[in-house]
Amino acid sequence: ECTGAAAAATVSTQCLFTVLISPRGDAGEAKNLGPVSGPNRLKDLCTFCTISLDQEEVFRTKVFDKSITPFYGEDFFFEIPRPFQFLSFYVYAKGVFQRDLPVGKVSIRKDDLCKYSGKDDWFNLQPVDPNTEVQGKVHLEMRLNEVITDNGSTGQHLLVKIIECKELPLISGQNCDPYATVSLVGPARSDQKKTKVKKKTSNPYFEETFFFERSVRLLRLGFCRVDLWNNENLAQDVFLGETRVPVKILRSDHIHKAWYLLQPKGTGSKSKSDDLGQLRLKLTYIEDTVLPSACYTPLCNLLLKSPDVKPISASAAHILGDIFRERYEAVLPMVRLLLYHNRFVPFVSAVAALELDNTQEANTIFRGNSLATRCIDDMMKIVGKSYLAVTLKPVIDEICESNKTCEIDPIKLKEGDNVEVNKENLQVYVQKVFSSITQSSSNCPPLMCDVFRSLRHLACKRFQGDPHVQYSAVSSFVFLRFFAVAVLSPHSFQLRSHHPDPEIARTLTLISKTIQTLGSWGSLSKKLSSFKESYMYDFYKSFQEEKCIEKVKKFLDEISSNVSKESSRQEDAVVLKEGEVQKRTQGKKNFSKRNFKKRWLRLTNRELSYHKRKGKEALCTISVKNIQAVEKLDESAFNRKNMFQVVLSEKPLYVQAGNCVEASEWLEILGQVSRCNEGRLTTYHPSNYATGAWQCCKNQSSNAPGCKPCTITMLANLQLDIDCDREAERIFSLLSSNESKLQNMEDACASMAVYQGPQREQEEYSKFTIQEPKETFRTLKQLRNIMEELRTQHNSRNTSTAQYGSIDNPIVGKTS
């Protein structure tokens, strides 16, 4: 999520970014990787891929074994918390006794991301040249003053003031020691001057002024070049970026003051990119400008009254699903809005009833990709995230880490495999997964139970003579579309951090297939004779069918009955986030690296703890009820980026995240879990207490109240982290890009309302579900009017964007 400048304080620009490197989309592979510097050949080295915002690494893949055509097969979904210029993908060869060697990179400008969004492309790897690895911006003030020289001729003084820089890159994970050089380059000589070095900061204040004297003609032909460097003391200084300002743009006695983006050096290496290979990527990039909440009220109200519209097909929410029948992701923002406002169950019940009215056979209910199934799929992924973690994560971790062979297909057996041992391994895993699921009814979220209860009632009402339909209506979702899919792809449901290797993936496929079948036994009484593969027939015979059916039916009854269920034990602790961080040791000197130690930070819905390493016992445990505030920490406090503080009654806990995305996610989830604490503070100190005073406000009392208001954490359920304004803007954007479909549906309604004869099978009619043309037409008109008003609001705010040259809209300095 990226919040940028806007015409008013209530308007923000938000970016949602997805990098999909996934085997499902046949993406995320490299081919024909070329040589790297050094004596090692690439085919003898292992490779991995990293994702960076400018020069800040935010993700990396697993290391792929020796190959010049690695298939990384990983997907990443993240929100961008800061402005950026480039999204870059680096391929590295893993060093054994030396540093990792860069093979090549793919860099895409932010402005070009829309061109590649939703596409699956091969990109040529470009060389990694230190002179092109730049990030940040510089604030300059320039002025020309006419002077009379000693010989009486007229000349000019060029005054150049380096004010400050922002967002310079980290060097080896730490803040840099930057300085600037200022050069006047022209037809005659080139003068260069240098600022002082600023220690350990990515946002240095220089406030240094330099003078250059030339004749008027020579000065006008030159340009001013500002270079940023990192001081390396004994080693060669590192180039951070440059900007060039032509002197001819300046007017005498007029002050030119502006921000400039730092650019690469113009003299980078020119090696052929074809020699380095290619990287295959699938990117999805979404950027929305979110207006104030009041602007979306009419659209939200129209969508939220959808469950009450008769027939349901004439409602705004159903029309949205109808318009985007081919786009699965388009329904998600509508589902999130309905969930947030507790309107999901009545809507999906009405949509499911309409689908059942058009279903002729009981054994085919909810089998297709309908609006009802899409809505329920999205709901289960949102609401059931913690349920999956509690139910499946322990056994999935065991399967992935024990690495036992489970192949039972004779054709796929490897030399030396024992099929009986493999079958036993698989049976143990299946029993563990099956037991975890069928014993998990007390943890099933109430909202999911409400939906399942409604589906069961509707199915029984539609097919009154079928005793199994009450179970198949529920099992088709909870087994087939929820648990089985999560077992098959644990990374997609945040159950694992990476996609499993091929052998583990095969094991998970067999378990998923078995779970689907066992789940269907309780609903359709499926018999062994119907299985196609003989090896699966033999495997299923090892299960006691009647006992499995009994367990499945009992589980389905418990999650879809009218009886309010209560957990027989205390609610399980749900892991909300965990990862490696740098934790500040309390009571030490400010700037020593030794006072920051690597720790594994772990947050559940009950407590925050840190450990020496993952899986080790907690070194310290903090109840989430004791958290008084969670806020960013100024970089100047410890000269470190991406720091935040967990404010407690005694001393704050200072933590440095690995990158800006991680820091943003920790702040968000910690803020949500502690939002309702009784002891929440209203103010905080954005810096630390050192040398007898708070560094932010200079108050000498260590117990002084904060000097800055705490961030207001918006109301949101931890499992329903929903921004309604953003979801409404997404819906508006989707509708705006498909106005022709809205018009076609409107025309079809008008035609059907006027024509009273037999219904004609026209193409326009078959694309939409129109039961009541007049009611549907009325809703469409309301939608069009709301869209027109929102479009007007956007246009009025787009007319006053940030001034070119401001900190939010810096000038792109020329590199030649």
Secondary structure by P-SEA (a helix, b strand, c coil): ccccccccccbbbbbbbbbbbcccccccccccccccccccccccbbbbbbbbccccccccccccccccccccbbbbbbbbccccccbbbbbbccccccccccccccccccccccccccccbbbbbbcccccccccbbbbbbbbbbbbbccccbbbbbbbbbbccccccccccccccbbbbbbbbccccbbbbbbcccccccccccccbbbbbbbcaaaaaabbbbbbbbbbccccccccccccccccccccccbbbbbcccccccccccccccccbbbbbbbbbbbbbbccccccaaaaaaaaaaccccccccccaaaaaaaaaccccccaaaaaaaaaaacaaaaaaaaaaaaaaaaccccccccccccaaaaaaaaaaaaaaaaaaaaccaaaaaaaaaaccccccccccccccccaaaaaaaaaaaaaaaaaaaaaccccccaaaaaaaaaaaaaaaaacccccaaaaaacccccccccaaaaaacccccccccccccaaaaaaaaaaaaaaaaaaacccccccccccccaaaaaaaaacaaaaaaaaaaaaaaaacccccccccccccccccbbbbbbbbbccccccccccbbbbbbbbccccccccccccccccbbbbcccccccccccccccccccccccccccbbbbbbcccaaaaaaaaaaaaaaacccccccccccccccccccccccccccccccccccccccccccccccccaaaaaaaaaaaaaacaaaaaaaaaaaaaaaaccccccccaaaaacccccaaaaaaaaaaaaaaaaaaaaaaaaaacccccccccccccccccc
